[in-house]
Amino acid sequence: MKDVFVEIARNKILMTTISAWFITQTIKLIIGVIQHKKFDFRWFIGSGGMPSSHAAGASCLATAVGIEQGFSSAYFALAAAFAIVVMFDAQGVRRSAGKQARILNKVMEDIYWQGKIQEMRLRELVGHTPIEVIVGLILGIIIAVVAY
């Protein structure tokens, strides 16, 4: 079992991709502290916000695979297709879900103040704006290039 962990730790593509997520989430935390003048660990482990760690991780993975296996390889094609789906989902479907949650929370708040409902609030920050995805994409590529 020890050998498995050693092999995983030696997987440069995986470690670079995890590093991209960690770096991006750290940037997101720093931005949150600067904007809100307080520390909230949820900014580090949560989704949504600037930059997109989904886009950074996916683009870093695709770039690292391309560098290591070749940009004409089937592995790169798979990683690039995965990155496109992840980034589309991060700024499309998940962003729409966040907007819907914001509206539903407002409706629930209105009903709550009328004394007719007591429900938990829905999570609103689940997706990304296109600029958050683009910045994450660029950051992921840069991290992979620097790592290699």
Backbone torsions as a table, in degrees:
resi	resn	phi	psi	omega
1	MET	NA	-36.0	179.1
2	LYS	-59.1	-38.1	-179.8
3	ASP	-62.3	-33.7	179.8
4	VAL	-63.1	-45.6	-179.7
5	PHE	-66.1	-36.4	177.0
6	VAL	-65.4	-43.6	178.8
7	GLU	-62.9	-42.9	178.6
8	ILE	-61.7	-44.3	-179.7
9	ALA	-63.9	-26.6	179.4
10	ARG	-87.0	-4.5	-179.9
11	ASN	-78.9	98.3	-173.8
12	LYS	-62.3	-37.3	179.0
13	ILE	-62.0	-48.0	-179.7
14	LEU	-64.4	-46.2	-178.5
15	MET	-64.7	-36.4	177.3
16	THR	-66.6	-41.8	178.9
17	THR	-65.0	-43.4	177.1
18	ILE	-63.2	-39.0	177.3
19	SER	-62.1	-39.5	178.4
20	ALA	-61.3	-44.4	178.1
21	TRP	-61.7	-47.2	-177.8
22	PHE	-61.3	-46.6	-179.8
23	ILE	-62.5	-45.3	-178.5
24	THR	-64.8	-43.7	178.6
25	GLN	-64.9	-35.1	177.2
26	THR	-66.1	-42.3	176.6
27	ILE	-60.9	-42.6	179.3
28	LYS	-60.9	-41.4	178.2
29	LEU	-64.1	-44.7	179.5
30	ILE	-62.3	-43.9	177.9
31	ILE	-60.7	-42.8	178.5
32	GLY	-61.5	-42.9	178.8
33	VAL	-63.8	-42.6	179.8
34	ILE	-66.0	-45.1	-177.2
35	GLN	-69.8	-41.6	-172.0
36	HIS	-104.1	-4.9	178.8
37	LYS	56.6	34.0	175.4
38	LYS	-154.3	161.9	-180.0
39	PHE	-101.9	130.4	176.6
40	ASP	-137.8	109.1	-176.1
41	PHE	-60.3	-23.1	178.1
42	ARG	-60.7	-26.0	176.6
43	TRP	-65.4	-28.0	-179.7
44	PHE	-80.0	-40.5	-175.2
45	ILE	-97.6	-9.7	-176.3
46	GLY	-88.2	174.0	177.6
47	SER	-106.2	168.5	-177.3
48	GLY	85.8	164.5	177.2
49	GLY	94.9	177.0	-175.4
50	MET	-103.1	131.7	-11.3
51	PRO	-84.5	170.1	-179.8
52	SER	-76.0	116.1	176.5
53	SER	-74.2	-24.6	174.7
54	HIS	-62.0	-49.7	-179.5
55	ALA	-65.7	-41.0	-179.8
56	ALA	-63.0	-46.7	-179.8
57	GLY	-64.3	-45.3	-178.2
58	ALA	-67.2	-42.7	-180.0
59	SER	-71.5	-33.6	176.1
60	CYS	-64.8	-44.2	177.9
61	LEU	-58.6	-49.8	-178.9
62	ALA	-62.0	-43.0	-179.5
63	THR	-65.5	-44.5	179.8
64	ALA	-63.1	-42.0	177.3
65	VAL	-63.3	-42.9	178.4
66	GLY	-61.2	-42.7	179.8
67	ILE	-65.7	-43.3	-175.1
68	GLU	-80.5	-39.4	-174.3
69	GLN	-104.3	-13.1	-177.8
70	GLY	103.7	139.1	-177.6
71	PHE	-75.6	-6.6	175.1
72	SER	-102.2	4.7	-177.9
73	SER	-78.8	158.0	175.6
74	ALA	-65.7	-31.6	178.9
75	TYR	-62.8	-43.5	177.3
76	PHE	-64.8	-41.6	179.2
77	ALA	-58.7	-43.8	178.0
78	LEU	-63.3	-46.7	-179.1
79	ALA	-65.0	-39.2	179.2
80	ALA	-67.7	-41.8	177.6
81	ALA	-63.5	-41.5	176.2
82	PHE	-59.9	-44.9	-179.5
83	ALA	-61.5	-42.0	179.8
84	ILE	-62.4	-45.6	179.3
85	VAL	-62.6	-45.2	-179.7
86	VAL	-60.8	-46.3	-177.8
87	MET	-69.1	-38.4	176.6
88	PHE	-62.3	-45.1	179.6
89	ASP	-64.4	-42.3	-177.3
90	ALA	-61.5	-38.2	-177.2
91	GLN	-101.4	-11.0	-177.8
92	GLY	-103.1	-83.2	-174.7
93	VAL	-61.2	-49.6	-176.9
94	ARG	-67.8	-34.0	177.6
95	ARG	-66.4	-41.8	177.5
96	SER	-62.6	-40.5	177.6
97	ALA	-61.5	-38.1	177.6
98	GLY	-64.9	-41.2	177.7
99	LYS	-63.8	-42.5	178.5
100	GLN	-63.7	-40.4	178.4
101	ALA	-61.6	-40.4	179.2
102	ARG	-61.3	-44.5	179.5
103	ILE	-66.2	-45.4	179.2
104	LEU	-63.1	-37.6	177.2
105	ASN	-62.4	-39.1	177.9
106	LYS	-64.7	-44.3	177.8
107	VAL	-61.0	-46.0	-179.9
108	MET	-63.3	-38.0	178.3
109	GLU	-64.0	-42.9	178.0
110	ASP	-61.0	-45.4	180.0
111	ILE	-66.8	-40.0	-179.9
112	TYR	-58.4	-45.9	-178.2
113	TRP	-67.7	-17.5	174.1
114	GLN	-87.4	-1.2	176.1
115	GLY	78.3	22.1	-174.5
116	LYS	-108.0	-6.5	-177.5
117	ILE	-153.7	148.7	174.8
118	GLN	-138.9	88.6	-177.7
119	GLU	-122.9	159.4	175.4
120	MET	-73.3	149.2	176.7
121	ARG	-74.2	147.4	176.0
122	LEU	-83.0	152.5	178.8
123	ARG	-76.1	123.5	-174.5
124	GLU	-94.4	-33.1	-174.5
125	LEU	-92.3	81.4	-178.8
126	VAL	-117.4	-18.0	-176.9
127	GLY	-123.6	-175.2	-176.2
128	HIS	-126.9	152.5	170.8
129	THR	-78.4	161.1	178.3
130	PRO	-56.7	-38.0	-179.6
131	ILE	-67.1	-36.9	177.1
132	GLU	-63.2	-37.9	178.3
133	VAL	-69.7	-42.8	179.8
134	ILE	-62.7	-44.6	178.6
135	VAL	-63.3	-41.6	176.2
136	GLY	-62.3	-41.9	177.7
137	LEU	-57.9	-50.0	-179.0
138	ILE	-64.6	-43.0	179.8
139	LEU	-61.6	-42.5	179.0
140	GLY	-62.7	-42.0	178.3
141	ILE	-63.6	-45.3	179.8
142	ILE	-60.7	-44.7	-179.6
143	ILE	-60.8	-43.0	179.4
144	ALA	-65.0	-43.8	-179.7
145	VAL	-63.4	-42.9	179.3
146	VAL	-64.7	-39.9	-179.2
147	ALA	-66.5	-28.5	-178.8
148	TYR	-101.2	NA	NA
